[in-house]
Amino acid sequence: MLRKAGYGDAASIQNLIRLYSETGKMLYRPLEEIEKHIGSFIVYESEGEIVGACSLKSDGDRSIEIRSLAVDPRYYRRGIGTALVLEAIEQAESGCSRERGEEQLFVFTYVVSLFQKLGFQIVEKSTLPAKVWNDCKYCLHSDKCDETAMVRPLIRQYIPAMSYVVSPAIVAEAI
Ligand SMILES: CC(C)(COP(=O)(O)OP(=O)(O)OC[C@H]1O[C@@H](n2cnc3c(N)ncnc32)[C@H](O)[C@@H]1OP(=O)(O)O)[C@@H](O)C(=O)NCCC(=O)NCCS
């Protein structure tokens, strides 16, 4: 089941992230930081256990980042990563603000095909706004980034979040 995260999920989210941050695949996030930004997390729960998570972060400029996408290895290749990213897209598109000028989602990833299937395109890292690089100083690979930068335009829409699939018909109506 896909749902918004609550405070009680913070430790489980951190455990998932730690699976990958310890090998440098993902940025470590302290528990206090996860708790502070718990409203930006989406989780996937199976039999009472958090087995997938991701979060959204606006760079305060024109871009929103999909971060900390992690799925428990026991649950790989069942579509959970895809469901989380689809929900993140939907939340970003229903919550983004023209006033704030947000116009694209971006991600740094090693799993290009997952994002390509969801409409993201590879871009040169240098085309992303400078603020995007704020977190890179905490990354083990900051001097030699081997992740791929990908972006997807935000299409503003006015439908409730937390459904699994973004309906092309609804998106078309909202444009
Ligand atoms: C990347 C990750 C979130 C994918 O989760 P998942 O639930 O297994 O993903 P899905 O089942 O939705 O996969 C959808 C598609 O993504 C691609 N994909 C998923 N895992 C992949 C992998 N390890 N290598 C290459 N492609 C992969 C495939 O195209 C897959 O479609 P297919 O199963 O029909 O071949 C998970 O492997 C993970 O947590 N990895 C470690 C952390 C990480 O790299 N996070 C991404 C940071 S942006």
The ligand as an SDF file (V2000), in Angstrom:
LIG
                    3D

 48 50  0  0  0  0  0  0  0  0999 V2000
   16.0880    1.4030   -7.9590 C   0  0  0  0  0  0  0  0  0  0  0  0
   15.0410    0.7350   -7.0900 C   0  0  0  0  0  0  0  0  0  0  0  0
   14.3140    1.7920   -6.2840 C   0  0  0  0  0  0  0  0  0  0  0  0
   14.0350    0.0160   -8.0130 C   0  0  0  0  0  0  0  0  0  0  0  0
   12.9860   -0.4970   -7.2220 O   0  0  0  0  0  0  0  0  0  0  0  0
   12.0250   -1.6610   -7.7860 P   0  0  0  0  0  0  0  0  0  0  0  0
   10.8110   -1.6930   -6.9260 O   0  0  0  0  0  0  0  0  0  0  0  0
   12.7860   -2.9160   -7.9180 O   0  0  0  0  0  0  0  0  0  0  0  0
   11.6840   -1.0710   -9.2260 O   0  0  0  0  0  0  0  0  0  0  0  0
   10.5290   -1.5520  -10.2420 P   0  0  0  0  0  0  0  0  0  0  0  0
   10.1100   -2.9330   -9.9320 O   0  0  0  0  0  0  0  0  0  0  0  0
    9.4730   -0.5110  -10.2470 O   0  0  0  0  0  0  0  0  0  0  0  0
   11.3350   -1.5260  -11.6200 O   0  0  0  0  0  0  0  0  0  0  0  0
   10.8320   -0.8670  -12.7510 C   0  0  0  0  0  0  0  0  0  0  0  0
   11.8950   -0.8620  -13.8330 C   0  0  0  0  0  0  0  0  0  0  0  0
   13.0530   -0.1740  -13.4060 O   0  0  0  0  0  0  0  0  0  0  0  0
   14.2150   -0.7920  -13.9620 C   0  0  0  0  0  0  0  0  0  0  0  0
   15.0590   -1.3320  -12.8880 N   0  0  0  0  0  0  0  0  0  0  0  0
   14.6870   -1.5920  -11.6080 C   0  0  0  0  0  0  0  0  0  0  0  0
   15.7510   -2.0400  -10.9100 N   0  0  0  0  0  0  0  0  0  0  0  0
   16.8040   -2.0560  -11.7610 C   0  0  0  0  0  0  0  0  0  0  0  0
   18.1730   -2.4050  -11.6210 C   0  0  0  0  0  0  0  0  0  0  0  0
   18.6750   -2.8420  -10.4630 N   0  0  0  0  0  0  0  0  0  0  0  0
   18.9690   -2.3210  -12.7130 N   0  0  0  0  0  0  0  0  0  0  0  0
   18.4790   -1.8960  -13.8970 C   0  0  0  0  0  0  0  0  0  0  0  0
   17.1940   -1.5290  -14.0860 N   0  0  0  0  0  0  0  0  0  0  0  0
   16.3590   -1.6170  -13.0320 C   0  0  0  0  0  0  0  0  0  0  0  0
   13.7100   -1.8900  -14.8770 C   0  0  0  0  0  0  0  0  0  0  0  0
   13.5150   -1.3130  -16.1450 O   0  0  0  0  0  0  0  0  0  0  0  0
   12.3870   -2.2290  -14.2390 C   0  0  0  0  0  0  0  0  0  0  0  0
   11.4740   -2.7850  -15.1270 O   0  0  0  0  0  0  0  0  0  0  0  0
   11.4190   -4.3970  -15.2910 P   0  0  0  0  0  0  0  0  0  0  0  0
   11.3610   -4.9910  -13.9110 O   0  0  0  0  0  0  0  0  0  0  0  0
   10.1730   -4.6060  -16.0930 O   0  0  0  0  0  0  0  0  0  0  0  0
   12.6760   -4.7680  -16.0130 O   0  0  0  0  0  0  0  0  0  0  0  0
   15.6760   -0.3310   -6.1550 C   0  0  0  0  0  0  0  0  0  0  0  0
   16.4270   -1.2340   -6.9470 O   0  0  0  0  0  0  0  0  0  0  0  0
   16.6110    0.2850   -5.1230 C   0  0  0  0  0  0  0  0  0  0  0  0
   16.1830    0.6560   -4.0260 O   0  0  0  0  0  0  0  0  0  0  0  0
   17.9040    0.3850   -5.4980 N   0  0  0  0  0  0  0  0  0  0  0  0
   18.9360    0.9160   -4.6240 C   0  0  0  0  0  0  0  0  0  0  0  0
   18.8070    2.3880   -4.3980 C   0  0  0  0  0  0  0  0  0  0  0  0
   18.7620    3.1920   -5.6900 C   0  0  0  0  0  0  0  0  0  0  0  0
   19.5560    3.0280   -6.6040 O   0  0  0  0  0  0  0  0  0  0  0  0
   17.7650    4.0960   -5.7390 N   0  0  0  0  0  0  0  0  0  0  0  0
   17.5370    4.9540   -6.8730 C   0  0  0  0  0  0  0  0  0  0  0  0
   18.0620    6.3070   -6.5820 C   0  0  0  0  0  0  0  0  0  0  0  0
   17.3670    7.4490   -7.7190 S   0  0  0  0  0  0  0  0  0  0  0  0
  1  2  1  0
  2  3  1  0
  2  4  1  0
  2 36  1  0
  4  5  1  0
  5  6  1  0
  6  7  2  0
  6  8  1  0
  6  9  1  0
  9 10  1  0
 10 11  2  0
 10 12  1  0
 10 13  1  0
 13 14  1  0
 14 15  1  0
 15 16  1  0
 15 30  1  0
 16 17  1  0
 17 18  1  0
 17 28  1  0
 18 19  1  0
 18 27  1  0
 19 20  2  0
 20 21  1  0
 21 22  1  0
 21 27  2  0
 22 23  1  0
 22 24  2  0
 24 25  1  0
 25 26  2  0
 26 27  1  0
 28 29  1  0
 28 30  1  0
 30 31  1  0
 31 32  1  0
 32 33  2  0
 32 34  1  0
 32 35  1  0
 36 37  1  0
 36 38  1  0
 38 39  2  0
 38 40  1  0
 40 41  1  0
 41 42  1  0
 42 43  1  0
 43 44  2  0
 43 45  1  0
 45 46  1  0
 46 47  1  0
 47 48  1  0
M  END
$$$$
